[in-house]
């Protein structure tokens, strides 16, 4: 009698285009998750690993447990020695560092002592004039007696600065 065209058509198998179009929403969801979740997380991990590799002696760090301390010994690919209070040193696993608060250049105590002793030796070699000799102009054999008094004053002020 009154058969509608929908009932009259036979059941056909899924065509190739219908099969691809059913996976488009799933592919879009994967792309959204990749750009909004996975990729930023990988960037954060890469930055954190670079930060851990750059930890040096003298840096102030925060551990995952919330302990703040100063690195006293840092050897590559090993545990760190961190001073959390005066005379209180603990070992920390490098991967357990949450943040590096302040980056400092490690102080080489031997270099400072060598520089100071080198300055002292060079000033003795120059006849005890030290820094004042660098500022004074080169003298000739016909120097006036006033130049000697100026040099003596400069040496005295240099000695006063060193005692302070």
BALOBA-1460 file (C-alpha; in Angstrom, 3 decimals):
// residues 164
<rec num="1" residu="x" x="0.000" y="0.000" z="0.000"/>
<rec num="2" residu="x" x="1.792" y="3.070" z="1.136"/>
<rec num="3" residu="x" x="5.378" y="1.917" z="1.324"/>
<rec num="4" residu="x" x="7.832" y="4.680" z="1.968"/>
<rec num="5" residu="x" x="11.004" y="4.853" z="-0.089"/>
<rec num="6" residu="x" x="13.155" y="4.203" z="3.016"/>
<rec num="7" residu="x" x="11.646" y="0.783" z="3.510"/>
<rec num="8" residu="x" x="11.743" y="0.034" z="-0.149"/>
<rec num="9" residu="x" x="15.493" y="0.412" z="-0.469"/>
<rec num="10" residu="x" x="17.641" y="-2.544" z="0.252"/>
<rec num="11" residu="x" x="20.275" y="-2.598" z="2.999"/>
<rec num="12" residu="x" x="23.607" y="-1.757" z="1.384"/>
<rec num="13" residu="x" x="27.054" y="-2.374" z="2.956"/>
<rec num="14" residu="x" x="29.120" y="0.560" z="4.226"/>
<rec num="15" residu="x" x="30.846" y="2.422" z="1.464"/>
<rec num="16" residu="x" x="34.522" y="3.474" z="1.613"/>
<rec num="17" residu="x" x="33.691" y="7.119" z="2.214"/>
<rec num="18" residu="x" x="31.471" y="6.377" z="5.211"/>
<rec num="19" residu="x" x="34.213" y="4.294" z="6.768"/>
<rec num="20" residu="x" x="36.810" y="7.151" z="6.568"/>
<rec num="21" residu="x" x="34.367" y="9.819" z="7.729"/>
<rec num="22" residu="x" x="33.598" y="7.819" z="10.874"/>
<rec num="23" residu="x" x="37.282" y="8.015" z="11.924"/>
<rec num="24" residu="x" x="37.711" y="11.773" z="11.311"/>
<rec num="25" residu="x" x="36.424" y="12.780" z="14.801"/>
<rec num="26" residu="x" x="38.785" y="10.293" z="16.459"/>
<rec num="27" residu="x" x="41.751" y="11.625" z="14.454"/>
<rec num="28" residu="x" x="40.801" y="15.199" z="15.415"/>
<rec num="29" residu="x" x="40.664" y="14.262" z="19.119"/>
<rec num="30" residu="x" x="44.115" y="12.684" z="18.923"/>
<rec num="31" residu="x" x="45.508" y="15.827" z="17.234"/>
<rec num="32" residu="x" x="43.933" y="18.075" z="19.900"/>
<rec num="33" residu="x" x="45.360" y="15.964" z="22.730"/>
<rec num="34" residu="x" x="48.778" y="15.967" z="21.076"/>
<rec num="35" residu="x" x="49.008" y="19.763" z="20.734"/>
<rec num="36" residu="x" x="47.317" y="20.686" z="24.019"/>
<rec num="37" residu="x" x="48.641" y="18.028" z="26.407"/>
<rec num="38" residu="x" x="51.483" y="15.827" z="25.198"/>
<rec num="39" residu="x" x="53.646" y="18.368" z="23.357"/>
<rec num="40" residu="x" x="53.735" y="21.008" z="26.163"/>
<rec num="41" residu="x" x="54.527" y="18.262" z="28.678"/>
<rec num="42" residu="x" x="57.479" y="17.102" z="26.558"/>
<rec num="43" residu="x" x="58.781" y="20.693" z="26.369"/>
<rec num="44" residu="x" x="58.543" y="21.052" z="30.170"/>
<rec num="45" residu="x" x="60.380" y="17.746" z="30.658"/>
<rec num="46" residu="x" x="63.149" y="18.796" z="28.266"/>
<rec num="47" residu="x" x="63.559" y="22.160" z="30.059"/>
<rec num="48" residu="x" x="63.597" y="20.441" z="33.482"/>
<rec num="49" residu="x" x="66.267" y="17.965" z="32.335"/>
<rec num="50" residu="x" x="68.389" y="20.834" z="30.995"/>
<rec num="51" residu="x" x="68.001" y="22.636" z="34.336"/>
<rec num="52" residu="x" x="69.109" y="19.517" z="36.226"/>
<rec num="53" residu="x" x="72.140" y="19.093" z="34.002"/>
<rec num="54" residu="x" x="73.150" y="22.737" z="34.592"/>
<rec num="55" residu="x" x="73.127" y="22.598" z="38.416"/>
<rec num="56" residu="x" x="76.526" y="23.731" z="39.741"/>
<rec num="57" residu="x" x="78.206" y="24.363" z="43.049"/>
<rec num="58" residu="x" x="76.833" y="27.506" z="44.692"/>
<rec num="59" residu="x" x="73.303" y="27.285" z="43.231"/>
<rec num="60" residu="x" x="70.329" y="27.603" z="45.571"/>
<rec num="61" residu="x" x="67.869" y="24.781" z="44.914"/>
<rec num="62" residu="x" x="64.461" y="23.582" z="46.096"/>
<rec num="63" residu="x" x="63.837" y="19.847" z="46.389"/>
<rec num="64" residu="x" x="60.538" y="18.109" z="45.648"/>
<rec num="65" residu="x" x="60.063" y="17.849" z="49.416"/>
<rec num="66" residu="x" x="60.293" y="21.633" z="49.781"/>
<rec num="67" residu="x" x="63.776" y="21.795" z="51.328"/>
<rec num="68" residu="x" x="65.791" y="24.827" z="50.246"/>
<rec num="69" residu="x" x="69.565" y="24.580" z="50.255"/>
<rec num="70" residu="x" x="72.814" y="25.556" z="48.609"/>
<rec num="71" residu="x" x="74.745" y="23.057" z="46.490"/>
<rec num="72" residu="x" x="78.195" y="22.446" z="47.951"/>
<rec num="73" residu="x" x="79.259" y="19.515" z="45.768"/>
<rec num="74" residu="x" x="77.981" y="18.751" z="42.288"/>
<rec num="75" residu="x" x="79.481" y="16.010" z="40.158"/>
<rec num="76" residu="x" x="77.909" y="15.279" z="36.776"/>
<rec num="77" residu="x" x="75.449" y="12.342" z="36.762"/>
<rec num="78" residu="x" x="75.767" y="11.813" z="40.517"/>
<rec num="79" residu="x" x="74.006" y="12.850" z="43.704"/>
<rec num="80" residu="x" x="74.399" y="16.407" z="44.958"/>
<rec num="81" residu="x" x="75.601" y="17.520" z="48.360"/>
<rec num="82" residu="x" x="73.365" y="20.316" z="49.607"/>
<rec num="83" residu="x" x="73.870" y="22.494" z="52.679"/>
<rec num="84" residu="x" x="70.455" y="23.155" z="54.229"/>
<rec num="85" residu="x" x="71.758" y="24.884" z="57.379"/>
<rec num="86" residu="x" x="75.140" y="25.966" z="58.715"/>
<rec num="87" residu="x" x="77.184" y="22.771" z="58.882"/>
<rec num="88" residu="x" x="74.190" y="20.543" z="57.936"/>
<rec num="89" residu="x" x="74.839" y="18.823" z="54.604"/>
<rec num="90" residu="x" x="72.588" y="16.223" z="52.975"/>
<rec num="91" residu="x" x="72.799" y="14.168" z="49.798"/>
<rec num="92" residu="x" x="70.058" y="14.796" z="47.251"/>
<rec num="93" residu="x" x="69.267" y="12.748" z="44.168"/>
<rec num="94" residu="x" x="69.593" y="15.043" z="41.172"/>
<rec num="95" residu="x" x="66.194" y="14.077" z="39.740"/>
<rec num="96" residu="x" x="64.473" y="15.180" z="42.967"/>
<rec num="97" residu="x" x="65.272" y="18.867" z="42.398"/>
<rec num="98" residu="x" x="62.114" y="20.859" z="41.736"/>
<rec num="99" residu="x" x="63.623" y="24.288" z="41.024"/>
<rec num="100" residu="x" x="66.876" y="26.233" z="40.906"/>
<rec num="101" residu="x" x="66.201" y="29.555" z="42.610"/>
<rec num="102" residu="x" x="69.449" y="31.402" z="42.031"/>
<rec num="103" residu="x" x="72.235" y="30.579" z="39.646"/>
<rec num="104" residu="x" x="75.667" y="31.684" z="40.784"/>
<rec num="105" residu="x" x="79.137" y="31.260" z="39.441"/>
<rec num="106" residu="x" x="81.042" y="28.797" z="41.609"/>
<rec num="107" residu="x" x="83.749" y="30.467" z="43.640"/>
<rec num="108" residu="x" x="87.195" y="29.010" z="43.159"/>
<rec num="109" residu="x" x="88.993" y="29.779" z="46.410"/>
<rec num="110" residu="x" x="92.383" y="28.759" z="45.010"/>
<rec num="111" residu="x" x="92.067" y="31.219" z="42.136"/>
<rec num="112" residu="x" x="91.380" y="34.138" z="44.504"/>
<rec num="113" residu="x" x="94.430" y="33.295" z="46.624"/>
<rec num="114" residu="x" x="96.634" y="32.918" z="43.532"/>
<rec num="115" residu="x" x="95.489" y="36.278" z="42.146"/>
<rec num="116" residu="x" x="96.170" y="38.046" z="45.442"/>
<rec num="117" residu="x" x="99.621" y="36.514" z="45.799"/>
<rec num="118" residu="x" x="100.421" y="37.343" z="42.153"/>
<rec num="119" residu="x" x="99.498" y="40.995" z="42.776"/>
<rec num="120" residu="x" x="101.713" y="41.081" z="45.860"/>
<rec num="121" residu="x" x="104.661" y="39.543" z="43.985"/>
<rec num="122" residu="x" x="104.302" y="41.940" z="41.062"/>
<rec num="123" residu="x" x="104.147" y="44.963" z="43.363"/>
<rec num="124" residu="x" x="107.316" y="43.851" z="45.157"/>
<rec num="125" residu="x" x="109.056" y="43.349" z="41.827"/>
<rec num="126" residu="x" x="108.197" y="46.913" z="40.825"/>
<rec num="127" residu="x" x="109.876" y="48.358" z="43.873"/>
<rec num="128" residu="x" x="106.928" y="48.350" z="46.239"/>
<rec num="129" residu="x" x="104.822" y="50.807" z="44.267"/>
<rec num="130" residu="x" x="101.856" y="48.464" z="43.646"/>
<rec num="131" residu="x" x="98.778" y="50.023" z="42.054"/>
<rec num="132" residu="x" x="100.011" y="53.611" z="42.333"/>
<rec num="133" residu="x" x="102.746" y="52.927" z="39.763"/>
<rec num="134" residu="x" x="100.148" y="52.105" z="37.113"/>
<rec num="135" residu="x" x="98.452" y="55.490" z="37.496"/>
<rec num="136" residu="x" x="101.667" y="57.550" z="37.562"/>
<rec num="137" residu="x" x="103.195" y="58.585" z="34.222"/>
<rec num="138" residu="x" x="106.547" y="57.174" z="33.156"/>
<rec num="139" residu="x" x="109.436" y="59.103" z="34.725"/>
<rec num="140" residu="x" x="112.695" y="60.076" z="33.079"/>
<rec num="141" residu="x" x="116.135" y="60.671" z="34.607"/>
<rec num="142" residu="x" x="115.491" y="64.421" z="34.739"/>
<rec num="143" residu="x" x="112.426" y="64.113" z="37.004"/>
<rec num="144" residu="x" x="111.707" y="67.010" z="39.293"/>
<rec num="145" residu="x" x="111.883" y="66.515" z="43.083"/>
<rec num="146" residu="x" x="108.136" y="67.250" z="43.257"/>
<rec num="147" residu="x" x="107.415" y="64.015" z="41.364"/>
<rec num="148" residu="x" x="109.047" y="62.034" z="44.189"/>
<rec num="149" residu="x" x="106.717" y="63.607" z="46.767"/>
<rec num="150" residu="x" x="103.654" y="62.880" z="44.573"/>
<rec num="151" residu="x" x="104.807" y="59.279" z="44.200"/>
<rec num="152" residu="x" x="105.299" y="58.978" z="47.966"/>
<rec num="153" residu="x" x="101.762" y="60.279" z="48.585"/>
<rec num="154" residu="x" x="100.335" y="57.859" z="46.038"/>
<rec num="155" residu="x" x="102.173" y="54.970" z="47.699"/>
<rec num="156" residu="x" x="100.846" y="56.013" z="51.118"/>
<rec num="157" residu="x" x="97.240" y="56.203" z="49.882"/>
<rec num="158" residu="x" x="97.640" y="52.817" z="48.181"/>
<rec num="159" residu="x" x="98.920" y="51.340" z="51.449"/>
<rec num="160" residu="x" x="95.996" y="52.864" z="53.323"/>
<rec num="161" residu="x" x="93.512" y="51.319" z="50.867"/>
<rec num="162" residu="x" x="95.115" y="47.896" z="51.246"/>
<rec num="163" residu="x" x="94.851" y="48.050" z="55.056"/>
<rec num="164" residu="x" x="91.150" y="48.880" z="54.857"/>
